[in-house]
Amino acid sequence: MSKHIGSDFDDFLAEQGLAEEVSAAALKRVIAWQIEQAMKEQHLSKKNLAERMHTSRSALDRALDQNDGSMTLATLAAAARALGRRVEIRLVPVGEGPIA
């Protein structure tokens, strides 16, 4: 019988050393989705957002790529500012928030 049967998925990820990587990937997907939703609300193309951010369209594409976890806080802040938003980052105890 597998030692993981009945165990918590978060425990499994931690045992495999994957918890932080999975959490970061999930967070990146949420952030990319939020940026895309704000762009839709404002009827803003990627080209226009890139111009507002003073970056290239290809750099914006990389930032929004849900499979590329390399978005920096500076890029995130620039995208938020260009969309009239702000970034809010906080630490919460394990077990709280959307990514527990």
C-alpha positions as CSV (number, residue, x, y, z in Angstrom):
1,M,0.0,0.0,0.0
2,S,1.3,3.5,-0.9
3,K,2.4,5.6,2.1
4,H,0.5,8.6,0.5
5,I,-2.9,7.0,0.5
6,G,-5.1,9.1,2.8
7,S,-2.4,11.7,3.2
8,D,-2.9,15.4,2.5
9,F,-1.8,16.5,-1.0
10,D,0.1,19.4,0.6
11,D,2.0,16.9,2.7
12,F,2.9,14.9,-0.4
13,L,4.2,18.0,-2.1
14,A,6.2,19.0,0.9
15,E,7.7,15.4,1.1
16,Q,8.7,15.6,-2.5
17,G,10.2,19.1,-2.1
18,L,7.7,20.6,-4.5
19,A,5.5,22.7,-2.3
20,E,7.1,26.0,-3.0
21,E,7.4,25.4,-6.7
22,V,3.8,24.4,-7.0
23,S,2.6,27.4,-4.9
24,A,4.7,29.8,-7.0
25,A,3.3,28.4,-10.2
26,A,-0.2,28.7,-8.9
27,L,0.4,32.2,-7.8
28,K,1.9,33.1,-11.2
29,R,-1.2,31.8,-12.9
30,V,-3.5,33.8,-10.7
31,I,-1.5,37.0,-11.2
32,A,-1.4,36.5,-15.0
33,W,-5.1,35.9,-15.0
34,Q,-5.8,39.0,-13.0
35,I,-3.7,41.1,-15.3
36,E,-5.5,39.7,-18.4
37,Q,-8.9,40.3,-16.7
38,A,-8.0,44.0,-16.0
39,M,-6.8,44.3,-19.6
40,K,-10.2,43.0,-20.8
41,E,-12.1,45.4,-18.5
42,Q,-10.1,48.3,-19.9
43,H,-10.3,47.0,-23.5
44,L,-6.5,47.2,-23.6
45,S,-4.4,45.1,-26.0
46,K,-1.0,43.6,-25.0
47,K,0.7,46.1,-27.3
48,N,-1.0,49.0,-25.5
49,L,-0.1,47.6,-22.1
50,A,3.5,47.0,-23.1
51,E,3.7,50.6,-24.2
52,R,2.3,51.8,-20.9
53,M,4.8,49.7,-19.1
54,H,7.7,51.0,-21.3
55,T,8.6,47.5,-22.4
56,S,8.3,45.3,-25.4
57,R,5.4,43.1,-26.4
58,S,7.6,40.0,-26.2
59,A,8.6,40.9,-22.6
60,L,5.0,41.3,-21.7
61,D,4.2,37.9,-23.3
62,R,6.9,36.3,-21.2
63,A,5.5,38.0,-18.0
64,L,2.0,36.7,-18.8
65,D,3.1,33.2,-19.8
66,Q,1.6,31.0,-17.1
67,N,4.3,28.4,-17.6
68,D,7.2,30.9,-17.1
69,G,7.6,31.6,-13.4
70,S,10.2,34.3,-13.9
71,M,8.0,37.4,-13.5
72,T,9.8,39.9,-11.2
73,L,8.2,42.1,-8.7
74,A,9.3,45.1,-10.7
75,T,7.5,43.7,-13.8
76,L,4.4,42.9,-11.7
77,A,4.4,46.4,-10.2
78,A,4.8,48.0,-13.7
79,A,1.9,46.0,-15.1
80,A,-0.3,46.9,-12.1
81,R,0.6,50.6,-12.3
82,A,-0.1,50.6,-16.1
83,L,-3.5,49.2,-15.3
84,G,-4.3,51.7,-12.6
85,R,-3.8,49.0,-9.9
86,R,-1.4,48.3,-7.1
87,V,0.3,45.2,-5.9
88,E,-0.3,43.9,-2.5
89,I,2.0,41.2,-1.1
90,R,1.8,39.8,2.3
91,L,2.9,36.8,4.3
92,V,0.2,34.7,6.0
93,P,0.5,31.7,8.3
94,V,0.5,28.3,6.6
95,G,-3.1,27.1,6.2
96,E,-4.5,30.5,5.5
97,G,-5.3,32.2,2.2
98,P,-6.0,30.8,-1.2
99,I,-2.7,28.9,-1.5
100,A,-2.4,27.2,1.8
